[in-house]
Amino acid sequence: MTAPKPAPVERVTENLEKPLNDKRTYRVIRLSNKLEALLVHDPETDKASAALDVNVGNFSDEYDMPGMAHAVEH
């Protein structure tokens, strides 16, 4: 049995504007499902974190389901 191939990842850019004293490195990638991710490498930390920004809100609620966007956010 062979292992499945990993999904392709496209490198979008590494050339992001940042302050001169910022020691972190940044990379934007696009996953096979078209989701873009900003990767940040900080050599001075031993922690990892993740965040997600979804571009929807209460204006995306269906007429018959008010509050659904708020419910999903939790």
N, C-alpha and C positions, 0 to 999 in steps of 0.2 A: 504494500500500500504506500503510495507516495503522498507526501504532505501537500496540501493545497497551496497554490501560489498566493502570496500576499496581494491585496488590492493595490493597483497602481496609485502612486502619489505624485502629483505634479508640483514642482517647486515654482511658486509664483514670483517671489522676490526675496532678496536679502538686503536690498538697498533701501532701508527705511531711515527717515530723518530722525536723529536723536541728539541729545546734548553731548558735547565733547567729553564730559566727565562720566558718561554712562558706560560702565564696563560690561554691561549685558550684551548679548548678541540676539538678534531677532531674525525670524524666518517666517514667511507666509507660505503655506502649502494649500493645495486643493486636493481633497479626497475624491475617490471614484464616484461618490454620490453628489459631487459638486459643492460639498460643504468646505468652506475655507477656514483655516485655523492659523492663529498666530502663535508661533513657538518662541519662547523666551528662555535663554540660557543665562543663568546668573552664577558665575563661579564662586561667589562669596556666600552662598546659602546651601544648607543641607535639606531644605524643604522643597516639596513639590505641590503644585496646586493646579486647578483647572477652573475655567469659567465658561459660560455659554450665554450668548446674546441671541435671542430669537426676535426677529423684527415683526412682531405682532402684538396686539394689545386689545383693549376694550372696543376699539373701532372694528376689530375683526369678529366680534361676537355676532352670532346669528340672532335674528330678531326674536325667535322663540326660545333662545337660550342665553339671556343676559347674565353676565358674570362668569361665563365659562373661561374666558382668558385669565381672569383673576384666580379661579379655582385651579387651573392647570399650572399657574405660576408657583403654587405651593406644592 
